Amino acid sequence: MDTLTLVQLAVLAAASALVGFSKTSINGANTISLAVFAAVLPARESTGVLLPLLIAGDVLAVFVYRRHAHWPTLLRLFPAVVVGLVAGTLFLTYAGDGAVRTSIGAILLVMVGVTLWRRRRTGASEEGEERVSVATAAEGGEPAEGANGARRSNGATAEVPRSAGRRARNAARAQAGTYGVLGGFTTMVANAAGPVMSLYLLSSGMRKLGFLGTSAWFFLIVNVTKVPFSVGLGLVDGHSLLLDAFLVLFVLPGAWLGRRCVDRINQRLFERIVLVATVVGGLQLLLW
């Protein structure tokens, strides 16, 4: 880091601005920043330099979207995230830079595939339910509803079995646990939890402002928690903080630009941009 050229500093400054932009608009775009930092700096050092910049962006995002967080979602995630942080710390202790990049890139691409499959399956299910409702109405009956005590087309009262409710709750816990462990692991080894958590929040059906508010609080808490681990691993030191003191100046205008742009992005485009940014970041890490 002592021999960075002006061109390298300019590239890192642009990537720092993208950190701020991603924190207040498109969270998945942050993978591009971590890929740039890993290209200019050694991979292990890059994670230490990037962490304080991410925290600065998190503070700005919380200030802007603090009222839109969904705390039940956060509370479901945190226990599993702690497990992922510990696993990531152990992995960083023994794994080399190449193994870290390849592992994270593969995880991101797999999660995109799973998310697209789930959304396609959900869409097909909703379309089938709509066809049943239309057909029932055409026969002169009342469409069946999905709530307890709803009326079926034949006038009978239908209740959702308790076992179905338990299965749904268990599935939600399993999903939160899986994404939480992956999020904790990826954020510890490469600051790459943005795409993982973006996919979880999108798969949960969270809208744009709720997505941004929940993400902001999640990453502020998790990134601050990572600081002792990173210091213990030697990833954050006086040299990295000196570079951060310069680069943090570019996080601020990036966050401002993201806040100006987010209101002009509709929900569908927002989700597509997040998914595309995740694929790009995953491929960069996997094919580097």
C-alpha angles and dihedrals in degrees: 000000000000092000101049114145125223090255091054092048090050091051091049090048091054090048089050090054088052088054090059092043092052093049093058100034126005109022096186091060088075090083088073089059094051090048090053093048091049090051095051098036132035108277097246093046091046092061090054093050093046097050099073090045090053091050090051090052091046091055091052092047092050090050091054101038103023093122095055101061119123103218099188088062091050093049091052091053104045101074091054091043090059089055089051092049092054091047091049092051091053091046092052090051093062109018125089126229094262093053091049095052094045094048095049094045092051092049093051094050092047091051091051090053092049092048093050090048092050093048092049091049092048091049092051091049093051091048091052092050091050091053091051091051092050092048092049092050090050089056091054097255133117119262115252116249131210101232129096111271093019121152120252122212091262092055095253122133114247125199126192108241115250090233089062090054091050091049090051092050092047090049090051091050092048091050092049090047094050095047091041094055091045091047093050092046096047095044091052098048101037112358084250103130092108095087093041093053092040089058091049094050092045092049088051089060095244117167125233102269093039088049092052096043094047092045092049095055093040095055096041091055095041096045093049088049089053094058097085091046092050093047090049091052091049093245094123118049141137094285094051092047091051090057090045090056088063099039096048088071088071095049091068099060090042091056091048091052092048092052091051092050101044095074090056095055116087121220098256094047089045092056093045092051091051091052094046092048089051092052092048092049093046093050091049091054095042099046099037 
